[in-house]
Each structure stands twice: as structure tokens, then as C-alpha cells.
């Protein structure tokens, strides 16, 4: 049985991987993940959560926001260096919001929310309304 497992693992590792392809447009990623998740973080940054359920909702939104940033760097969404830098920044800032939410740190959440806002504003200025 051990030999079979090794052969299966070796086979799975050697299979060529195709590049990830986007399954949604940038507008769809923004409308379904980025905007709703960022709005939860912005709201919580100005009026911090007051109970565990609200902190969990902020944490979950931060996770979704980070994943949306990663999606914006895959497949047909890859843009120029500025696009990639802003997307990476969004992921980093969303992780900061997640960490702040997990620690119930209102000040950290406020800072992360401000940073996310600045990235969104800069990206929109460059790509949405140049």
C-alpha cells in the first residue's frame, strides 16, 4: 500500500499544470467580492464592531478582500506593473484588516481601512477614471 501511495503522489506532482484562467471579469470580481468586502471594512473602521459576530463578519470580509486581490492578479486580469502592485497592496492591507479583526484591534482596523481606501482610490484614478 505504501508503494502505491508514493506512485500516486509522484504521478500527481508530475502532471503539467495549466495557468489559472479567470472565471470572472474584473467588473464581476469588483462587484461580487472587492466592493462588498471593502465596504464592510470601511464601515467597521469608522464604527468598530461591538460584538463577536460583527468582528467575525469583518474578518470574513477581510479574507474575501484578500482573495479578490489575488484574483485580480491571475489569468486575464494581469495588467501592468502598477496594476500588480496595487493588487498586491490590496492583499497586504486586507491581511492587516484580518489580523486587526482577529485581535479585536479597532485602531489597527481603522489603519487598515484607511490603507485599503487609499489603494482603491489610487487604482480607480488610474484605471476607472483616468
ABEGO torsion letter per residue (X at the ends): XAAAAAAAAAAAAABBBBBBBBABBAAAAAAAAAAAAAAAAAAAAABBBABAAAAAAAAAAAAAAAAAAAAAABEAABBBAAAAAAAAAAAAAAAAAAAAAAAGBAAAAAAAAAAAAAAAAAAAAAAABX
